Amino acid sequence: MQRGYLHLSHLLVWLLFAQTCADLPMCKESDYHFEYTECDVLGSRWRVAVPNKAETCTGLPDPVKGTQCTFSCSEGEYLDMQSQQCKKCAAGTYSLGTGVAFDEWDSLPPGFVTHGTNTNGGNSHTNCSNSTWTSKDDYIASNTDECSATLFYAVSLKKPGSVYFEYFYPDNSIYFEFYIQNDQCQSTDSDSRWMSVSESEWSSYRVELSSGNNVLYWRTTSYSLLDSAVKPVLLRNISISGVAYTSECFHCKPGTHSANAGSARCTPCPAETYSNKGATTCYQCGNDTYSEAGSGICKPRPACTNSDYFYTHTPCDSEGKTQLMYKWIEPKICSETVEGAVQLPASGEKKTCPPCNPGFFVTNSSTCEPCTNGLYSNGTVCTECPVGTEPVVGFEYKWWNTMPNNMKSSIYNLGFSERNTAWEVAGEYIYTKPGNDDRDYLTLTLRVPGYRLPQSVAKDGEMIELSRITFVFETMCSADCTFSFMVRYNEWRNDLVEHWKGSNRKQSYSYLIHRNNTNSFMWTFQRTEDYNSERKYSADFAKIYLIHITNVIGGVASQCRRCALMSAQAGSSCVPCPQGHYMVSATGTCRSCPPNTIIKANQAVGEAACVQCGPNTKPNKAHIACLSDCALNVQTKSGARLYYDFSPLANVTGFHSSPRFTSRGLRYFHHFNLKLCGNEGTALATCVDNVTERGREVKGFICQSTVFPSDIRSQSVVSSQPFLIGDSLIGVATDTSLNGISSPKWLFPSASTLPDVIFYYRSSETTQACKQGRSATVRLRCNPTVTAEDLITLPSNCSEGTCDGCTFHFLWESRHACPLCTRNHYREIVSACVQGIQKTTYVWQQPLQCYGGESLPAQKVSACVTLDFWLKFGVSTGTIAAVLLISVSCYFWKKTRKLQFKYSKLMMTSGGKECELPTADSCAIMEGEDAEDDIMYLNKKSFFNKIKSYSRERTSDGFDSVPLKSSSLRQREEEDSDDD
């Protein structure tokens, strides 16, 4: 039952549709168009008719089998869907066949997308929404700020094809890469993404594409600080082949035309002509109007002024004369017939030709030709160098009658490039002629094959001056003109060396060359960057009076200099003097320099070539540089000797400033690399520029580069803008100034009495701001508490390391910056004697101001006698002495009593006669006598007086002499007794 209802419903729908179609008119060819269905697995497809509007007609053609999916038409053809055959495009139109082209950039073409992202890890403070690629009529320009701008286009290829585009990439401070991502999300290898730097004209690039989905990416990121002018990357004429068929041809845009059928592209109209859209020919402008090349309209001609013409000189004729010629600037846009217009001055005035440049001679036809090898010239005739001399080879251009063969000039315009002459010779100088547009870059390029030092100059040393280029210039501007000097190392790099803004008086600038890969020099002048300006500042100019470059391979000689000879024989070749020797200019002999001196670069003539090394430095083996062996001996004001060993700090050390931010919030650092000291052969500090594929590097004692965060090439940071701060060591001292370089104490205040050791460095590279080159001081301060070896700080009031941009100051605190410890840095402490043991301990003097050197001696332990022992010994000895003394005293007292007894007895036996003593038989006590029988009364004397008397009254016979009482004395005593 349900199946019957289903058939009935289908029948009713079909009847309703048939009724509706019967009411619509039959379709005409204008009511529909043909399309192909999607390709099946066999590569087949069907052609079907699709109405332009739904339900407007009926009777569409039936589907038919279409061409194979790989079918395509050639350039200049399109696929006619009616016949499914290729046909040629009509005149005024063009077609790429299986490709698409984008050459109009009034706005961003459909399918292209551009956006800006930050390179600071998603920092919310960085606003990059407006940092995108911008359409500029004939081209599209990248951003110039620190954001990353990406332009991408997605395309599906039915068969393998290619992408082609033209670009201008003049500034290597921008990272520019192009890469492709396919439908398997596989990207181009990061090493092949870099684009080579353009010199002065548009470059082209083509790469093959695989069939399927492809996404094309153009990405730029600027790695330059905002104070330097950054030139954007420009893109134009993007074409892609291998896409699906094209069923129509495209009309030529205004200012272009295609005269023939089957054109693959349209041709720009020349100057003074114009064309409309889809033109087959270009139309001439009227006499009172003009147009630039590729213009779709003609503009009224303004009145001619003095800024609309320039002057030049003709080559010298056989009479040695040159003519002054005046010419209108081409294309001529001014009118001489308008009221107030100036007329072109008369040409033909003859002047004497300027002389030939040094190293050239005048031919019979008044032209200048170079002298051959071994000859020199002041600009007139070539002369052979005398014996014992050698030619000084190079190029010195100071007379400008014709453009030198190794120099060329060109005009580069933002929209297109020309090979026209941008610089004109004018006798004493070469100058910029007015261009078609004030935004033009007027470029002068000098190319050299390489450099070679003279035979008499030693080739040793990494930082030896290989060559030097010097030029004298002047600018006169009424707008924001820029005069730039650049060097080119290879196809990937154009490095801006220096640039000058506005008017500049006549001045000289020199640049040193240390490597043989610098083969091109470029001077560029731009009157203004104002995009709305057209010939308002034609009178602004730049002049170059002199260009002199030395030691060039294939150069000419302007003079000869004396050299040391291999031998005294005639025709002997020149040889360099031995190391540490200079040549006596009068005789050509070599003489040794005084001790501790070096030879100036490329100046080995005369004793003045010997330069004394600074304090605490010594010359290297080649005697061309002064080095420090990291050891130092300093005598303080008090007379003490301090010994330093900085060898633990000798390796290359890297450090950076505090983070800084651009106006958009991008964080960056100033990174420094430092080589403090070391013997010959140790590695120098190196700073690199790795923005482009073949980056540049500088080497010396101290260098700086700017480091930005990045995600390109899987790198976390990108280094750019490297430069040398110090390539020679001036000296090592404790004084705050040396050889014109000062390190004020207030930059790094210190309360320590120990003096800081200061290393002084200088760079030979000069800049507009640093006429004498850059310099640096590294102040080493003793800090035993610092365990890290790279605690390097910058002045607090000069966060970039420099206060004037020329002299840099660094403070390195380290324990290895302390003097070596000696016996004067510690003292001894002796302990009390405890149980017969005494200890001697050694401790450092405080505050500790040394490290390394002598170590503290070990604690000493020695035997000793305690105080209790000596006290007991003293008491015992005193007691024994007292007992002995008492015993002796008692002995003598008893002896004296016996003698007194004998005397008294003797007196009693004398008969009472005064002054008469009986003759004693013996003074000794006889046998049977008792010494205690009679009591004798003697004079009262003290014990010590008795001893004294005894000692004095001993007779020579050995007996004691005792004084006896007289009779009168005895009688007096008896009378006294009776009275009692």
Secondary structure, DSSP 4 states (H G I P E B T S, - for coil): -HHHHHHHHHHHHHHHHHHHHHHSPBPPGGGEEEEEPPP-TTS--EEEEEESSTTS-B-PPPPEE---TT--PPTTEEEETTTTEEEEPPTTEE--SSEEEE--BSSPPTTEEEEEE-SSSS-TT---TT-S-EEEBTEEE---SSSEEEEEEEEEESS-EEEEEEEE---TTEEEEEEEEETT-PBPPGGG-BPPPPSSS-EEEEEEE-SEEEEEEEEEEE-S-TTS--PPPEEEEEEEES-S---S-EEPPTTEE--SSS-SSPEEPPTTEE--TT-SS-EEPPTTEE--TT-SS-EEPPBP-GGGEEEEEPPP-TTSEEEEEEEEPSSP--BSSSTTPPPPPPP-EEEEPPPPPTTEEE-TTS-EEE--TTEE-SSS--EEPPTTEEEEEEEEE--BSS--TTEEEEEE-SS-EE-S--EEE-BS-EEEPP-SSTT-EEEEEEE---B---TTS----SS---EEEEEEEEEE-SS--EEEEEEEEETTEEEEEEEEES-EEEEEEEEEE-STT--EEEEEEES---TT-SSS-TT-EEEEEEEEEESBTT-EEEEEEE-EESSSSTTPPEEPPPTTEEE-TTT--EEEPPTTEEEBTTB-BSGGGEEE--TT-EE-TTSSSEE--SEEEEE-TTS-EEEEE-GGG-S-EEEE---EE-TT--EEEEEEEE-----TTPPPEEEEE-SSSS-EEEEESEEEEEEEE--GGG-SEEEEEEEEEESEEEEEESSSEETTEE--GGGS----SSPPEEEEEE-S---SS-TT--EEEEEEEE-TT---S-EEE--TT-TTSBSSSSEEEEEEEEGGGSPPB-GGGEEEEEPPPBTTEEEEEEEE-SS----SBSPPPPPEEEE---HHHHHHHHHHHHHHHHHHHHHHHHHHHHHHHHHHHHHHHHHHTT-S-TT--PPPS-SSPPTT--TTSS--------HHHHHHHHHHSB-TTSPBP-----HHHHHHHHHHHHH-
